[in-house]
Amino acid sequence: MKKILIVAATAGLMSLAACGGATTNTTAENVADSHEANAAAYEAAADNTTNATTEAVLENAANVEENKADAAQANAH
């Protein structure tokens, strides 16, 4: 009985070691993707507006979203 438990435990540890142990933070990656999509939407809206002030505000919002995406990507690793 002890031999079976030792073999099973060893097999379990070996399977964990095979995974490489490196994980990525998929939540942070998803947040980054979301901010990138928001930035693209703001940029598209800025391209479609005829008001210079509105265009500047939308471009600034796009820059903020890009910065948030960069920060989330930095936290993903």
C-alpha positions as CSV (number, residue, x, y, z in Angstrom):
1,M,0.0,0.0,0.0
2,K,2.8,2.4,0.8
3,K,4.5,1.7,-2.5
4,I,1.4,2.5,-4.4
5,L,1.0,5.8,-2.6
6,I,4.7,6.7,-3.1
7,V,4.4,5.9,-6.9
8,A,1.2,7.9,-7.1
9,A,2.7,10.9,-5.3
10,T,5.8,10.7,-7.5
11,A,3.8,10.6,-10.6
12,G,1.8,13.6,-9.5
13,L,4.9,15.6,-8.7
14,M,6.4,14.7,-12.1
15,S,3.2,15.8,-13.9
16,L,3.4,19.2,-12.1
17,A,7.0,19.6,-13.0
18,A,6.2,18.9,-16.6
19,C,3.9,21.9,-16.7
20,G,6.9,24.2,-16.5
21,G,5.5,26.1,-13.5
22,A,5.2,29.3,-15.5
23,T,1.7,30.7,-15.6
24,T,0.4,33.9,-17.2
25,N,-2.2,36.2,-15.7
26,T,-4.9,35.8,-18.3
27,T,-7.2,38.2,-16.4
28,A,-4.6,41.0,-16.9
29,E,-4.3,40.0,-20.6
30,N,-8.0,40.2,-21.0
31,V,-8.1,43.6,-19.3
32,A,-5.3,44.8,-21.6
33,D,-7.3,43.6,-24.6
34,S,-10.4,45.4,-23.4
35,H,-8.5,48.7,-23.0
36,E,-6.9,48.3,-26.4
37,A,-10.4,47.8,-27.9
38,N,-11.6,50.9,-26.0
39,A,-8.7,52.9,-27.4
40,A,-9.5,51.8,-30.9
41,A,-13.1,52.8,-30.5
42,Y,-12.1,56.3,-29.2
43,E,-9.7,56.7,-32.1
44,A,-12.4,55.7,-34.6
45,A,-14.8,58.2,-33.0
46,A,-12.1,60.9,-33.1
47,D,-11.5,60.2,-36.8
48,N,-15.3,60.6,-37.5
49,T,-15.9,63.8,-35.7
50,T,-15.9,67.2,-37.3
51,N,-15.3,69.2,-34.1
52,A,-11.7,69.8,-33.3
53,T,-12.3,70.0,-29.5
54,T,-14.2,66.7,-29.5
55,E,-11.5,65.1,-31.6
56,A,-8.8,66.2,-29.1
57,V,-10.9,64.8,-26.2
58,L,-11.4,61.5,-27.9
59,E,-7.7,61.2,-28.8
60,N,-6.8,61.9,-25.2
61,A,-9.2,59.2,-24.0
62,A,-7.6,56.8,-26.5
63,N,-4.2,57.6,-25.1
64,V,-5.5,57.0,-21.6
65,E,-6.9,53.6,-22.6
66,E,-3.6,52.7,-24.3
67,N,-1.7,53.5,-21.1
68,K,-4.1,51.4,-19.1
69,A,-3.5,48.5,-21.6
70,D,0.3,48.9,-21.2
71,A,-0.1,48.8,-17.4
72,A,-2.3,45.7,-17.6
73,Q,0.2,44.0,-19.9
74,A,3.0,44.7,-17.5
75,N,1.1,43.0,-14.7
76,A,0.3,40.0,-16.9
77,H,3.8,38.6,-16.5
